[in-house]
Amino acid sequence: MSRRRSADKPAKQRDVFVARPFAGRADETEWVALREIVPAATAPLRLRSSDVPVTLSTVLPLQWPGMVTRSGRRFLGLQVASRSGDASRDLAAVLDQLLDAEPGSSVVPTGLPGPGPRLQDLLDDAPIEVTVQSGFDYWLDGEEDPGGDTAEALERANASVVPTERLTSVTSAYWCRMKERSHLRWVLPEDEDPLLDALARLSVAGGLALGEGTRFVGTFRAYGVLVPVWDLPRETEAPSLEEPATAFRARLDEALTGGALTSDERRARAGLLNRQLTLR
């Protein structure tokens, strides 16, 4: 006898993995940067079908995906655990609920979001305008005292913030200062294979460094794009990287037009792959 699914028991929802969830947006690399490497930042969101103001925030209190303050300010949290295999769909589902949420409430969905719009469907096509913050006091409404768990979360979050600045001469490159060294982490939009080829060409040509005392560490993969990382002398300040970053971008653009790799370049490419990490 054939078995047929009962009408009141729907098929289990499939969790489809989307390797590059922010693809299609002109600011794809900024979404990846704010989700993975920037501790505290905000950006106003422009929606296609609503005039309700919403602010993107890297982190919210207690890791909430969404929050409405008592004065009605709406925040969408970006650095939250994925519930499905599509980070864009997860965020869009929270954004939908956030628009109707009451002041003084949080939005914490459970389970898979189900079929529906993605960020690319809900947001205006214009790139987001990122403001790097020194801490998370923007969670508060003026003199509002958060009290309780939120106050503790704010204190912990502020204590964990690493000094970070966004370069202005290139896109999605962020300087940060750690205890012993400074670093530059740069989210690049090119597809992985041609980008690795270009980096291998630069490696053989001695063109990976950003100046004296700097060292190209390698790359990690996040949401389908590569993020090169450089070690810098600790005293390096972000403004001093503007010209070297512009020069590197020019070298990279030229290297992206190269032909077949030489044997030395193939070995360099293999070395880049061996040092690569993947974040999801």
Secondary structure as UniProt FT lines:
FT   TURN            7..8
FT   TURN            21..24
FT   TURN            26..27
FT   HELIX           28..36
FT   STRAND          41..45
FT   STRAND          54..57
FT   HELIX           61..63
FT   STRAND          66..68
FT   TURN            70..71
FT   STRAND          74..77
FT   HELIX           87..100
FT   TURN            103..104
FT   STRAND          105..107
FT   HELIX           119..122
FT   STRAND          131..132
FT   HELIX           137..139
FT   TURN            142..143
FT   HELIX           148..160
FT   STRAND          164..166
FT   STRAND          173..177
FT   STRAND          182..186
FT   HELIX           192..205
FT   TURN            212..213
FT   STRAND          215..222
FT   TURN            223..224
FT   STRAND          225..232
FT   TURN            234..235
FT   HELIX           238..241
FT   HELIX           242..255
FT   TURN            256..257
FT   HELIX           263..274
FT   STRAND          277..279
//
